[in-house]
Amino acid sequence: MDHIVTVQDAVTAFADWLEPTTDELDAVEAEMPAVLADVDLLDAQILVLDRTPSELDAARLRRARRRVLRERAVLANVAFGRQSGGAA
């Protein structure tokens, strides 16, 4: 006969100390524009998977790619600004 036993990880999975910190939530919020830009690019790519892209589709893809690059550049510049705070 098998005994049903509570697994410790399952019991403590919702402990307060496992919640995201304020810093982690701020980091997620800061990355959200880049995530949304990636989603828009994926949407544009999905639309043209089974057909030849029209001029409008091609423009949408270009616009989505530029937005992704712009948002990633913003994130990279913010990350670089945090790291380069030392003395020369």
Beta strands, then each sheet from edge to edge (+ up, - down):
end
